[in-house]
Amino acid sequence: MGVDVVYQKGTAVCMTIELYSKDDCGLCDEARKILKSLKKEFFFELKEVKLGEDHPKFNEYFLAVPVVLVGGKEFKSQLRESELRDFLKNLKPPTRMFHAGKFLEALGFLTVAVGLMYGVMGNMWLDLFFFLGGILVFTIGRAIEKRELKRNRPSTSPDNLPALL
């Protein structure tokens, strides 16, 4: 799964929302329409997954379709636009520390690549230095990213939970 945040119009970047559906499903068509209308307010990529008997989530989702998966939260069966809109609005955009973590991950990859180039040229010690340094920088960036994602998850207090039917 991608980044667990949705960006409202006026900010940048995108995330993925997954729609688990099956063929000949009226509720799935309705959920698809709701998600397409929400694309006018929020930036996200819609990834539709058709459930077949060979799919790993088939037993879990087949009787509950459509299932919309957003930021680790599942919306099952009949999707209400207002409920999903409220959930998306409560998601917070990433902090600067999140972006710093992403930058460190990319820098770690680049450092490992530089190390590999030194290894090809025959300088084993510089290769080792850049390779281990790249792994360290990537690991630090990943830890920062995970910490910020955990910190910015929407609250699950009773006030923020959707009303039960």
NUVO-192925 format. One line per field, with one value per residue: residue in one letter; chain; x negated, y, z of N, C-alpha, C, O, CB in turn. Coordinates in Angstrom, 3 decimals, padded with zeros to 6 digits. Atoms other than C-alpha are relative to their C-alpha. Glycine has a CB too. Layout:
residues N
residuo <- A; ...;
cadena <- A; ...;
n_px <- X; ...;
n_py <- Y; ...;
n_pz <- Z; ...;
ca_px <- X; ...;
ca_py <- Y; ...;
ca_pz <- Z; ...;
c_px <- X; ...;
c_py <- Y; ...;
c_pz <- Z; ...;
o_px <- X; ...;
o_py <- Y; ...;
o_pz <- Z; ...;
cb_px <- X; ...;
cb_py <- Y; ...;
cb_pz <- Z; ...;
//
This chain:
residues 165
residuo <- M; G; V; D; V; V; Y; Q; K; G; T; A; V; C; M; T; I; E; L; Y; S; K; D; D; C; G; L; C; D; E; A; R; K; I; L; K; S; L; K; K; E; F; F; F; E; L; K; E; V; K; L; G; E; D; H; P; K; F; N; E; Y; F; L; A; V; P; V; V; L; V; G; G; K; E; F; K; S; Q; L; R; E; S; E; L; R; D; F; L; K; N; L; K; P; P; T; R; M; F; H; A; G; K; F; L; E; A; L; G; F; L; T; V; A; V; G; L; M; Y; G; V; M; G; N; M; W; L; D; L; F; F; F; L; G; G; I; L; V; F; T; I; G; R; A; I; E; K; R; E; L; K; R; N; R; P; S; T; S; P; D; N; L; P; A; L; L;
cadena <- A; A; A; A; A; A; A; A; A; A; A; A; A; A; A; A; A; A; A; A; A; A; A; A; A; A; A; A; A; A; A; A; A; A; A; A; A; A; A; A; A; A; A; A; A; A; A; A; A; A; A; A; A; A; A; A; A; A; A; A; A; A; A; A; A; A; A; A; A; A; A; A; A; A; A; A; A; A; A; A; A; A; A; A; A; A; A; A; A; A; A; A; A; A; A; A; A; A; A; A; A; A; A; A; A; A; A; A; A; A; A; A; A; A; A; A; A; A; A; A; A; A; A; A; A; A; A; A; A; A; A; A; A; A; A; A; A; A; A; A; A; A; A; A; A; A; A; A; A; A; A; A; A; A; A; A; A; A; A; A; A; A; A; A; A;
n_px <- -000.858; 000.755; -000.049; -001.330; -000.595; -000.655; 000.237; -001.103; 000.400; 000.759; 001.290; 000.554; 000.241; -001.105; 000.058; -000.796; -001.169; -000.302; -001.396; -000.153; -001.332; -000.193; -000.810; -001.461; -000.271; -000.560; 000.636; 001.356; -000.146; -000.315; 001.226; 000.888; -000.488; 000.307; 001.442; 000.302; -000.439; 000.927; 001.248; -000.067; 000.393; 001.239; 000.901; 000.328; -000.045; -000.945; 000.472; -001.108; 000.429; -001.111; 000.156; -000.222; 000.229; 001.432; 000.530; 000.223; -001.019; -001.307; -000.852; -000.253; -000.741; -000.973; -001.370; -000.072; 000.298; 001.339; 000.839; 000.899; 001.099; 000.629; 000.837; -000.117; -001.393; -000.853; -001.409; -000.570; -001.374; -000.550; 000.882; -000.662; 000.920; 000.280; 000.881; 001.336; 000.492; 000.420; 001.227; 001.091; 000.311; 000.685; 001.391; 000.881; 001.081; 001.278; 000.794; 001.331; 000.837; -000.333; 000.722; 001.431; 000.223; -000.013; 001.235; 001.097; -000.099; 000.526; 001.435; 000.585; 000.101; 001.037; 001.294; 000.310; 000.352; 001.361; 000.871; 000.118; 000.882; 001.375; 000.334; 000.287; 001.303; 001.035; 000.337; -000.837; -000.260; -001.008; -001.232; -000.548; -000.382; -001.227; -001.069; -000.490; -000.561; -001.288; -000.968; -000.275; -000.810; -001.322; -000.677; -000.407; -001.117; -001.183; -000.493; -000.659; -001.248; -000.962; -000.396; -000.899; -001.276; -000.704; -000.374; -001.014; -001.210; -001.180; -000.404; -001.068; -000.864; -001.412; -000.566; 000.403; -000.434; -001.290; -001.155; -000.404; -001.352;
n_py <- -001.165; -001.225; -000.921; 000.035; -001.328; -000.549; -001.429; -000.771; -000.866; -001.145; 000.531; 000.833; 001.429; 000.916; 001.298; 001.017; 000.558; 001.268; 000.416; 001.423; 000.167; 001.186; -000.268; -000.048; -000.423; -001.348; -000.796; -000.319; -001.109; -001.186; -000.386; -000.566; -001.350; -000.826; -000.273; -000.924; -001.346; -000.496; -000.400; -001.433; -000.686; 000.552; 000.661; 001.386; 000.933; 001.074; 001.303; 000.945; 001.392; 000.934; 001.186; 001.301; 001.065; 000.170; -001.176; 000.315; -000.604; 000.439; 000.479; -001.089; -001.119; 000.348; -000.295; -001.383; -000.956; -000.528; -000.363; -001.113; -000.011; -001.321; -000.259; 001.060; 000.146; 000.661; -000.352; 001.197; 000.046; -001.237; -001.128; -001.300; -001.055; -000.928; 000.690; 000.063; -001.380; -000.405; 000.721; -000.567; -001.335; 000.138; 000.405; -001.162; 000.073; 000.351; -001.076; -000.180; 001.135; 001.093; -000.255; 000.179; 001.444; 000.457; -000.470; 000.838; 001.299; -000.167; -000.227; 001.310; 000.751; -000.617; 000.294; 001.397; 000.052; -000.532; 001.045; 001.064; -000.480; 000.106; 001.425; 000.402; -000.578; 000.750; -000.557; 000.755; -000.699; -001.030; 000.740; 000.407; -001.212; -000.544; 000.981; 000.008; -001.324; -000.084; 000.800; -000.730; -001.186; 000.481; 000.510; -001.159; -000.616; 000.860; -000.104; -001.313; 000.067; 000.819; -000.719; -001.090; 000.579; 000.453; -001.186; -000.781; 000.761; -000.654; 000.452; 001.001; -000.254; 000.264; -001.128; 000.080; 001.236; -000.166; 000.505; 001.351; 000.077;
n_pz <- 000.000; 000.083; -001.120; -000.588; -000.117; 001.183; 000.064; 000.545; 001.102; -000.493; -000.415; 001.062; -000.137; 000.211; -000.664; 000.659; -000.675; 000.648; 000.059; 000.279; 000.575; 000.831; 001.194; -000.155; -001.376; 000.004; -001.062; 000.458; 000.951; -000.800; -000.703; 001.015; 000.278; -001.179; -000.006; 001.100; -000.387; -001.027; 000.657; 000.257; -001.234; -000.541; 000.947; -000.294; 001.122; -000.279; 000.465; -000.119; -000.042; 000.206; -000.831; 000.606; -000.974; -000.222; -000.703; -001.420; -000.866; 000.482; -001.095; -000.939; 000.581; 001.035; -000.420; -000.487; 001.065; 000.257; -001.130; 000.312; -000.955; -000.032; -001.167; -000.977; -000.432; 000.981; 000.110; 000.631; 000.512; 000.553; -000.285; -000.091; 000.437; -001.107; -000.944; 000.598; 000.096; -001.337; -000.317; 000.794; -000.526; -001.287; 000.214; -000.013; 000.991; -000.621; -000.579; 000.608; -000.411; 000.908; 001.248; -000.298; -000.006; 001.383; 000.608; -000.486; 000.682; 001.356; -000.132; -000.314; 001.259; 000.823; -000.612; 000.320; 001.422; 000.127; -000.526; 000.991; 001.074; -000.490; -000.010; 001.377; 000.349; -000.704; -001.311; -000.910; -001.259; 000.259; 000.273; -001.284; -000.727; 000.575; -000.116; -001.385; -000.279; 000.680; -000.757; -001.242; 000.321; 000.387; -001.197; -000.797; 000.718; -000.115; -001.378; -000.120; 000.761; -000.730; -001.211; 000.379; 000.428; -001.191; -000.766; 000.705; 000.316; -000.566; -001.319; -000.020; -001.144; 000.352; 000.753; 001.395; 000.615; 000.682; -000.734; 000.388; 000.570;
ca_px <- 000.000; -001.134; -001.330; 001.611; 002.623; 004.935; 004.289; 007.080; 007.054; 004.615; 001.837; -000.313; -000.919; 001.366; 002.194; 003.885; 007.391; 008.216; 011.684; 012.303; 015.236; 016.715; 018.486; 022.220; 022.356; 024.667; 023.157; 019.705; 020.874; 022.297; 019.044; 017.082; 019.286; 018.826; 015.049; 014.987; 017.000; 014.595; 011.686; 012.926; 012.146; 009.150; 006.079; 005.920; 005.343; 008.161; 006.900; 009.727; 009.157; 011.547; 012.083; 011.713; 011.511; 007.714; 007.346; 005.866; 008.607; 011.455; 012.761; 012.517; 014.133; 016.393; 019.585; 018.756; 018.096; 017.596; 014.719; 012.875; 009.482; 008.173; 005.237; 005.652; 009.412; 011.952; 015.349; 017.460; 020.715; 022.828; 020.497; 021.763; 020.161; 020.459; 018.769; 015.843; 015.533; 015.379; 012.725; 010.622; 010.893; 009.649; 006.472; 003.605; 001.103; -002.456; -004.802; -008.203; -009.778; -007.910; -009.368; -012.805; -012.500; -011.585; -014.578; -016.903; -015.567; -016.327; -019.757; -020.439; -019.660; -021.899; -024.735; -024.524; -024.618; -027.744; -029.284; -028.534; -030.228; -033.358; -033.215; -033.124; -036.155; -037.997; -038.099; -036.772; -037.057; -035.149; -032.597; -032.097; -031.983; -029.304; -027.330; -027.100; -026.560; -023.729; -022.035; -022.323; -020.921; -018.046; -017.212; -017.144; -014.884; -012.532; -012.288; -011.448; -008.813; -007.149; -007.160; -005.516; -002.883; -002.013; -001.885; 000.423; 003.018; 006.561; 007.919; 010.069; 011.908; 015.663; 016.368; 014.520; 015.936; 018.801; 022.249; 023.404; 026.447;
ca_py <- 000.000; 003.500; 006.457; 006.526; 010.136; 011.885; 015.429; 017.934; 020.087; 022.933; 020.687; 018.289; 014.557; 011.536; 008.253; 005.024; 003.986; 000.354; -000.788; -004.530; -005.467; -008.282; -008.493; -007.721; -005.858; -002.843; -001.707; -001.861; 000.433; 002.842; 002.812; 003.499; 006.531; 007.835; 007.502; 009.244; 012.153; 012.401; 012.715; 016.254; 017.144; 014.936; 013.709; 009.931; 007.082; 004.551; 000.986; -001.423; -005.070; -007.659; -010.474; -013.915; -017.271; -017.203; -013.821; -014.012; -011.756; -013.660; -015.418; -012.265; -009.800; -011.794; -011.394; -007.797; -006.240; -003.509; -002.975; 000.354; 000.350; 003.789; 004.369; 001.007; 001.461; -000.731; 000.512; -002.576; -003.180; -000.082; 002.915; 006.286; 009.290; 011.515; 008.922; 008.494; 012.270; 012.887; 010.200; 011.677; 015.186; 013.907; 012.495; 014.876; 015.786; 014.607; 016.711; 018.042; 015.216; 012.714; 014.353; 014.432; 010.688; 010.120; 012.235; 010.184; 006.963; 008.245; 009.466; 006.005; 004.382; 006.859; 006.261; 002.493; 003.038; 005.192; 002.451; -000.128; 002.057; 002.263; -001.531; -001.970; 000.336; -001.927; 000.233; -002.221; 000.047; 002.969; 000.465; -000.882; 002.609; 003.873; 000.644; 000.534; 004.295; 004.059; 001.296; 003.334; 006.508; 004.555; 002.868; 006.182; 007.685; 004.709; 004.932; 008.646; 007.993; 005.212; 007.298; 010.237; 008.007; 006.473; 009.886; 011.368; 008.609; 009.852; 009.567; 006.539; 008.194; 007.471; 010.960; 010.154; 006.673; 006.362; 005.815; 002.215; 001.244;
ca_pz <- 000.000; -000.680; 001.616; 004.032; 003.459; 001.028; -000.122; -000.575; -003.699; -003.299; -001.999; -003.970; -004.363; -004.426; -002.682; -003.671; -002.663; -003.367; -004.442; -004.172; -006.413; -008.456; -011.803; -012.063; -008.747; -008.466; -005.152; -006.758; -009.574; -007.000; -004.990; -008.178; -008.906; -005.355; -005.602; -008.979; -007.542; -004.575; -007.015; -007.641; -004.009; -003.221; -005.096; -005.127; -007.525; -007.690; -007.904; -008.648; -007.765; -009.179; -006.704; -008.192; -006.463; -006.787; -005.042; -001.488; -000.044; -001.750; 001.377; 003.479; 001.039; -001.306; 000.726; 001.737; -001.685; -002.484; -000.074; -000.151; 001.545; 002.552; 004.848; 006.555; 007.118; 005.358; 004.205; 003.446; 001.583; 001.005; 000.809; 002.003; 000.331; 003.419; 005.643; 003.243; 002.682; 006.448; 006.829; 004.013; 005.492; 008.870; 007.335; 007.901; 005.178; 005.770; 007.856; 006.856; 008.832; 006.640; 003.535; 005.192; 005.781; 002.137; 001.078; 003.295; 001.773; -001.722; -000.601; 000.844; -002.512; -004.298; -001.843; -002.364; -006.147; -005.808; -003.677; -006.324; -008.945; -006.761; -006.397; -010.159; -010.448; -007.985; -004.850; -002.292; 000.758; -000.768; -002.042; 001.465; 002.996; 000.588; 000.711; 004.511; 004.728; 002.206; 004.150; 007.359; 005.752; 004.165; 007.476; 009.330; 006.639; 006.764; 010.562; 010.362; 007.688; 009.705; 012.890; 011.113; 009.482; 012.832; 014.485; 011.812; 011.571; 012.097; 015.589; 016.372; 019.220; 019.385; 017.978; 014.746; 014.191; 011.693; 013.109; 013.116; 011.101;
c_px <- -000.895; 000.065; 001.423; 000.582; 000.613; -000.223; 001.215; -000.525; -000.683; -001.331; -000.444; 000.025; 001.296; -000.172; 000.883; 001.152; 000.373; 001.486; 000.029; 001.432; 000.077; 000.893; 001.487; 000.411; 000.481; -000.615; -001.422; 000.036; 000.274; -001.244; -000.992; 000.403; -000.319; -001.470; -000.385; 000.450; -000.923; -001.349; -000.009; -000.451; -001.376; -000.840; -000.218; 000.088; 000.932; -000.534; 001.130; -000.528; 001.243; -000.272; 000.359; -000.312; -001.472; -000.625; -000.146; 001.070; 001.417; 000.923; 000.393; 000.973; 001.173; 001.433; 000.178; -000.226; 001.135; -000.725; -000.948; -001.032; -000.732; -000.809; 000.138; 001.418; 000.814; 001.420; 000.640; 001.451; 000.457; -000.833; 000.803; -001.023; -000.379; -000.966; -001.438; -000.610; -000.508; -001.302; -001.191; -000.402; -000.773; -001.437; -000.864; -001.051; -001.326; -000.760; -001.318; -000.925; 000.280; -000.765; -001.506; -000.351; -000.031; -001.283; -001.180; 000.049; -000.603; -001.517; -000.725; -000.155; -001.123; -001.395; -000.417; -000.413; -001.411; -001.006; -000.191; -000.892; -001.465; -000.434; -000.353; -001.380; -001.132; -000.377; 000.947; 000.365; 001.015; 001.354; 000.687; 000.506; 001.330; 001.176; 000.581; 000.604; 001.374; 001.082; 000.392; 000.911; 001.417; 000.799; 000.474; 001.199; 001.276; 000.598; 000.731; 001.350; 001.061; 000.500; 000.999; 001.355; 000.825; 000.532; 001.172; 001.218; 001.197; 000.377; 001.110; 000.860; 001.447; 000.623; -000.310; 000.452; 001.357; 001.132; 000.373; 001.418; 000.988;
c_py <- 001.216; 000.775; 000.069; 001.382; 000.408; 001.497; 000.686; 000.863; 001.231; -000.432; -000.963; -001.474; -000.821; -001.240; -000.975; -000.424; -001.252; -000.302; -001.476; -000.222; -001.331; 000.383; -000.021; 000.346; 001.450; 000.893; 000.402; 001.175; 001.306; 000.506; 000.648; 001.432; 000.950; 000.372; 000.956; 001.415; 000.597; 000.403; 001.485; 000.803; -000.419; -000.593; -001.423; -000.803; -001.128; -001.287; -000.994; -001.421; -000.868; -001.260; -001.251; -001.060; -000.197; 001.176; -000.311; 000.561; -000.469; -000.404; 001.116; 001.038; -000.385; 000.359; 001.443; 001.031; 000.990; 000.332; 001.092; 000.056; 001.323; 000.123; -001.037; -000.221; -000.600; 000.543; -001.140; 000.215; 001.344; 001.189; 001.288; 001.087; 000.922; -000.617; -000.032; 001.396; 000.480; -000.683; 000.603; 001.384; -000.073; -000.484; 001.246; -000.128; -000.295; 001.232; 000.146; -001.154; -001.220; 000.166; -000.131; -001.485; -000.566; 000.412; -000.875; -001.398; 000.081; 000.204; -001.304; -000.856; 000.541; -000.334; -001.441; -000.126; 000.527; -001.031; -001.132; 000.422; -000.071; -001.460; -000.502; 000.514; -000.664; 000.546; -000.604; 000.781; 001.134; -000.646; -000.373; 001.195; 000.557; -000.965; -000.003; 001.348; 000.172; -000.782; 000.713; 001.202; -000.420; -000.448; 001.138; 000.694; -000.801; 000.080; 001.324; -000.026; -000.793; 000.709; 001.105; -000.530; -000.450; 001.188; 000.737; -000.788; 000.705; -000.634; -001.027; 000.188; -000.216; 001.139; -000.108; -001.282; 000.182; -000.607; -001.384; 000.005; -000.548;
c_pz <- 000.000; 001.274; 000.509; 000.219; -001.320; 000.048; -000.581; -001.131; 000.576; 000.578; -001.086; 000.379; 000.002; 000.866; -000.755; 000.899; -000.773; 000.097; -000.387; -000.464; -000.734; -001.171; 000.350; 001.430; -000.024; 001.058; -000.393; -000.978; 000.742; 000.743; -000.962; -000.336; 001.147; 000.009; -001.127; 000.335; 001.066; -000.587; -000.332; 001.203; 000.502; -001.125; 000.478; -001.286; 000.403; -000.611; 000.228; -000.112; -000.144; 000.814; -000.791; 001.042; 000.324; 000.758; 001.496; 000.949; -000.354; 001.152; 000.957; -000.564; -000.888; 000.391; 000.452; -001.092; -000.166; 001.300; -000.472; 001.115; -000.106; 001.270; 001.093; 000.514; -001.130; 000.099; -000.777; -000.376; -000.524; 000.473; 000.033; -000.299; 001.152; 001.004; -000.525; -000.099; 001.366; 000.402; -000.735; 000.514; 001.307; -000.147; -000.107; -001.106; 000.697; 000.469; -000.761; 000.368; -000.884; -001.307; 000.193; 000.012; -001.406; -000.729; 000.434; -000.618; -001.403; 000.024; 000.326; -001.242; -000.871; 000.538; -000.278; -001.463; -000.233; 000.503; -000.988; -001.163; 000.437; 000.042; -001.372; -000.426; 000.773; 001.358; 001.040; 001.259; -000.181; -000.307; 001.310; 000.801; -000.526; 000.151; 001.414; 000.396; -000.631; 000.721; 001.285; -000.262; -000.386; 001.222; 000.890; -000.659; 000.122; 001.399; 000.221; -000.708; 000.759; 001.252; -000.332; -000.482; 001.192; 000.803; -000.642; -000.433; 000.607; 001.326; -000.120; 001.234; -000.428; -000.803; -001.490; -000.697; -000.671; 000.835; -000.520; -000.527; 001.008;
o_px <- -002.011; 000.393; 002.359; 001.200; 000.142; -000.224; 001.724; -001.722; -000.285; -002.224; 000.262; 000.401; 002.385; -001.276; 001.548; 000.960; 000.523; 002.090; -000.334; 002.375; -000.910; 001.507; 001.906; 001.203; -000.296; -000.857; -001.897; -000.821; -000.257; -001.487; -001.671; -000.456; -000.711; -001.822; -001.248; -000.215; -001.130; -002.099; -001.072; -000.856; -002.083; -000.313; -000.735; 000.770; 000.787; -000.709; 001.460; -001.266; 002.146; -001.329; 001.472; -000.860; -001.797; -001.813; 000.738; 001.297; 002.392; 002.052; 001.498; 001.810; 001.996; 002.181; 001.301; -000.280; 002.293; -000.107; -001.667; -000.683; -001.333; -000.262; 000.101; 001.643; 000.655; 001.984; 000.327; 002.150; -000.202; -000.912; 001.581; -002.092; -001.546; -001.846; -002.384; -001.803; -001.579; -002.176; -002.257; -001.583; -001.558; -002.224; -000.503; -001.520; -001.469; -000.630; -001.627; -001.788; -000.636; -001.369; -002.208; -001.402; -000.878; -001.832; -002.027; -000.996; -001.385; -002.237; -001.838; -001.189; -001.899; -002.313; -001.586; -001.337; -002.167; -002.065; -001.298; -001.639; -002.326; -001.602; -001.275; -002.106; -002.302; -001.259; 002.043; 001.489; 001.894; 002.401; 001.885; 001.577; 002.235; 002.307; 001.797; 001.613; 002.271; 002.216; 001.567; 001.889; 002.383; 001.982; 001.582; 002.161; 002.351; 001.819; 001.775; 002.345; 002.203; 001.690; 001.991; 002.389; 002.036; 001.642; 001.973; 002.014; 001.077; 000.142; 001.974; 001.416; 001.748; 001.558; 000.469; 000.321; 002.204; 000.932; 000.316; 002.247; 002.173;
o_py <- 001.197; 000.237; 000.092; 001.618; 000.008; 002.086; 000.278; 001.143; 001.734; 000.398; -001.154; -001.830; -000.263; -001.512; -000.596; -000.694; -001.216; -000.153; -001.842; 000.100; -002.055; 001.450; -000.696; -000.364; 002.358; 002.073; 001.475; 002.057; 002.359; 001.712; 001.611; 002.300; 002.095; 001.527; 001.814; 002.376; 001.810; 001.151; 002.066; 001.957; 000.381; -001.059; -001.637; -000.429; -001.694; -001.391; -001.325; -001.752; -000.823; -001.877; -001.390; -000.749; -000.751; 001.143; -000.940; -000.006; 000.076; 000.078; 001.111; 001.557; 000.476; 000.873; 001.859; 002.226; 000.635; 000.722; 000.920; 000.163; 001.628; 000.038; -000.692; -001.162; -000.228; 000.642; -001.344; 001.051; 001.917; 001.475; 001.573; 001.136; 001.291; 000.071; 000.240; 001.563; 001.080; -000.061; 000.788; 001.730; 000.826; -000.385; 002.210; -001.231; -000.035; 002.321; -000.641; -001.545; -001.980; -000.783; -000.583; -001.883; -001.401; -000.356; -001.235; -001.990; -000.782; -000.342; -001.535; -001.496; -000.222; -000.614; -001.702; -000.875; -000.036; -001.220; -001.650; -000.392; -000.466; -001.760; -001.303; -000.153; -000.412; -000.021; -000.097; 000.660; 001.315; -000.130; -000.137; 001.136; 000.835; -000.543; 000.087; 001.401; 000.750; -000.320; 000.720; 001.409; 000.206; -000.133; 001.083; 001.049; -000.235; 000.105; 001.362; 000.456; -000.346; 000.661; 001.277; 000.077; -000.231; 001.138; 001.343; -000.295; 001.350; -001.820; -000.922; -000.779; -000.160; 000.899; 000.363; -001.399; 000.914; -001.560; -001.649; 000.811; -000.682;
o_pz <- 000.521; 002.332; -000.289; 001.258; -002.385; 001.129; -001.625; -001.203; 001.627; 000.749; -002.077; 001.495; -000.132; 001.337; -001.719; 002.085; -001.994; 001.159; -001.505; 000.258; -000.863; -001.171; 001.290; 002.050; -000.320; 000.807; -000.022; -000.924; 000.387; 000.801; -000.605; -000.490; 000.920; 000.249; -000.943; -000.049; 001.095; 000.040; -000.553; 001.061; 001.117; -002.136; 001.575; -002.240; 001.486; -001.825; 001.367; -001.040; 000.692; 000.691; -001.299; 002.100; 001.374; 001.079; 002.076; 002.018; 000.165; 001.236; 001.500; 000.174; -001.200; -000.440; 000.738; -000.799; 000.054; 002.290; -001.456; 002.291; -001.136; 002.369; 002.274; 001.275; -002.292; 001.189; -001.950; 000.197; -001.392; 001.667; -000.877; 000.309; 001.284; 001.522; 000.215; 000.159; 001.457; 001.006; -000.148; 000.514; 001.612; 000.795; -000.783; -001.386; 001.892; -000.090; -001.655; -000.418; -001.197; -001.808; -000.712; -000.491; -001.724; -001.519; -000.383; -000.889; -001.801; -000.812; -000.149; -001.435; -001.445; -000.233; -000.560; -001.779; -001.024; -000.096; -001.137; -001.706; -000.350; -000.209; -001.526; -001.163; 000.483; 002.003; 001.280; 001.746; 000.661; 000.084; 001.473; 001.404; 000.261; 000.393; 001.581; 001.099; -000.017; 000.850; 001.651; 000.457; 000.051; 001.344; 001.423; 000.022; 000.317; 001.550; 000.871; -000.167; 000.865; 001.562; 000.376; -000.201; 001.237; 001.332; 000.070; -001.232; 001.649; 001.559; -000.991; 001.753; -001.621; -001.567; -002.319; -001.916; -000.159; 001.588; -001.721; -000.105; 000.702;
cb_px <- 000.971; 000.484; -000.514; -000.038; -001.042; 001.540; -001.249; 000.677; 001.222; 000.799; 000.074; -001.423; -000.773; 000.106; 000.437; -000.868; 001.206; -000.818; 000.819; -000.338; 000.340; 000.621; -000.304; 000.616; -001.275; 001.485; -000.024; -000.658; 001.138; 001.130; -000.643; 000.012; 001.507; 000.370; -000.795; 000.673; 001.449; -000.208; -000.212; 001.406; 001.022; 000.299; -001.365; 000.941; -001.434; 001.416; -001.322; 001.075; -000.779; 000.183; 000.871; -000.870; 000.576; -000.702; 000.930; -001.342; -000.076; -000.165; -000.707; -001.308; -000.923; -000.085; 000.406; -001.010; -000.261; 000.082; -000.782; 000.779; -000.965; 001.055; 000.320; -000.892; 000.598; -000.011; 000.222; -000.120; 000.949; 001.488; -001.128; 000.647; 000.626; 001.305; 000.505; 000.061; 001.121; 001.093; 000.144; 000.407; 001.280; 000.764; -000.143; -000.680; -000.097; -000.857; -000.265; -000.626; 000.248; 001.522; 000.337; -000.366; 001.075; 001.228; -000.253; 000.050; 001.475; 000.684; -000.280; 000.855; 001.328; 000.198; 000.052; 001.216; 001.007; -000.150; 000.558; 001.380; 000.370; -000.132; 001.143; 001.095; -000.003; -001.200; 000.095; -000.690; -001.306; -000.441; -000.296; -001.047; -001.109; -000.216; -000.515; -001.138; -000.940; -000.127; -000.576; -001.317; -000.650; -000.125; -000.929; -001.185; -000.346; -000.357; -001.166; -000.895; -000.247; -000.624; -001.234; -000.646; -000.237; -000.924; -001.195; -000.603; -000.098; 001.182; 000.451; -000.580; -000.212; 000.821; -000.539; -001.483; 000.062; -000.039; 001.199; -000.122; 000.007;
cb_py <- 000.004; 000.834; 001.400; -000.738; 001.033; -000.361; 000.315; 000.867; 000.400; 000.757; -000.703; 000.429; -000.265; -000.386; 000.106; -001.209; 001.032; -001.136; 000.875; -000.879; 001.169; -001.183; -001.036; -001.341; -000.154; -000.061; -000.792; -001.237; -000.292; -000.318; -001.225; -000.865; -000.021; -000.739; -001.311; -000.469; -000.040; -001.059; -000.813; 000.401; -000.258; -001.071; 000.766; -000.584; -000.540; 000.335; -000.447; 000.266; -000.326; -000.345; 000.104; -000.192; -001.289; -000.182; 001.238; 000.527; 001.522; -001.167; -001.101; 000.672; 000.831; -001.478; -000.931; 000.209; -000.727; 001.245; -001.240; 001.373; -001.185; 001.135; 001.335; 000.290; 001.364; -001.530; 001.414; -001.204; -000.467; 000.178; 000.094; 000.213; 000.815; 000.402; -001.435; -000.656; 000.943; -000.317; -001.481; 000.087; 000.796; -000.954; -000.882; 000.153; 001.322; -000.792; -000.264; 001.339; -000.350; -000.052; 001.392; 000.650; -000.696; 000.558; 001.471; -000.101; -000.462; 001.190; 001.050; -000.733; 000.053; 001.525; 000.253; -000.913; 000.806; 001.333; -000.542; -000.398; 001.452; 000.639; -000.807; 000.530; 001.505; -000.057; 001.571; -001.272; 000.556; 000.910; -001.268; -000.754; 001.068; 000.329; -001.398; -000.359; 001.087; -000.500; -001.392; 000.466; 000.817; -001.151; -000.927; 000.997; 000.168; -001.456; -000.134; 001.128; -000.631; -001.339; 000.593; 000.859; -001.177; -000.859; 000.939; 000.624; -001.461; -000.074; 001.180; -001.427; 001.441; -000.233; 001.327; 000.118; -001.118; -000.654; 000.970; -000.967; -000.871;
cb_pz <- 001.216; -001.123; -000.400; 001.299; 000.448; -000.056; -000.829; 001.092; -000.881; 001.047; 001.410; -000.321; 001.270; -001.479; 001.487; -000.374; 000.072; 000.625; -001.018; 001.260; -000.955; 000.822; -001.111; -000.403; 000.905; 000.200; 001.326; -000.667; -001.008; 001.005; 000.680; -001.269; -000.257; 001.306; -000.129; -001.298; 000.520; 001.073; -001.272; -000.389; 001.074; 001.073; -000.134; 001.088; -000.378; -000.553; 000.746; -001.079; 001.327; -001.522; 001.262; -001.281; -000.509; -001.327; -000.212; 000.416; -000.093; -000.968; 000.769; 000.373; -000.781; -000.304; 001.116; 001.093; -001.320; -000.884; 000.564; -000.141; -000.242; -000.090; 000.557; 001.137; 000.439; 000.208; -000.709; 000.928; 001.081; 000.413; -001.045; 001.407; -001.132; 000.709; 000.258; -001.396; -000.522; 001.018; -000.354; -001.477; 000.207; 000.889; -001.277; 001.382; -000.810; -000.974; 001.500; 000.447; 001.491; -000.264; -000.534; 001.366; 000.811; -000.731; 000.372; 001.529; -000.080; -000.698; 001.086; 001.023; -000.767; -000.056; 001.513; 000.297; -000.833; 000.787; 001.292; -000.516; -000.401; 001.399; 000.553; -000.962; 000.269; -000.827; -000.006; 000.379; 000.571; -001.174; -000.836; 000.798; -000.118; -001.472; -000.369; 000.959; -000.505; -001.417; 000.321; 000.652; -001.152; -001.003; 000.788; 000.165; -001.454; -000.336; 001.000; -000.592; -001.378; 000.374; 000.705; -001.091; -000.944; 000.871; 000.133; -001.187; 000.520; -000.976; 000.865; -000.038; 000.559; 001.266; 000.545; -000.093; 001.035; -001.405; -000.122; 001.182; -001.256;
//
